Amino acid sequence: MVSRNLKWVTGGLEAFLGIPIIGGLFITLWQWVPLVIMLVLHIITLIYSNKEGKVKTGPILGIVTSVVGVIPIVGMILHIITAIFLLIEAGYNK
């Protein structure tokens, strides 16, 4: 249950960070701190997903996205893809 809620939260945040221009401005104005925060959240989500035996694709992809997210266009695309994965996993009931 905790992993599901974390996936909703991290999926929503990833969707926000994937918005063209707005997400990039938010990340750069905060000097890439949002990427570090997201990295920590994805690690926590991965730990809870592992404990609960849930699908771990979204959190793993989120960790990769947080590391590679410093590259402007690639980061935006990865944020959008990660958001999709996390939100689908959160909505999936297994």
Stockholm file with secondary structure:
# STOCKHOLM 1.0

chainA/1-94         MVSRNLKWVTGGLEAFLGIPIIGGLFITLWQWVPLVIMLVLHIITLIYSNKEGKVKTGPILGIVTSVVGVIPIVGMILHIITAIFLLIEAGYNK
#=GR chainA/1-94 SS CHHHHHHHHHHHHHHHHTSTTHHHHHHHHTTTHHHHHHHHHHHHHHHHHHHHTCCCHHHHHHHHHHHHTTSHHHHHHHHHHHHHHHHHHHHSCC
#=GC SS_cons        CHHHHHHHHHHHHHHHHTSTTHHHHHHHHTTTHHHHHHHHHHHHHHHHHHHHTCCCHHHHHHHHHHHHTTSHHHHHHHHHHHHHHHHHHHHSCC
//
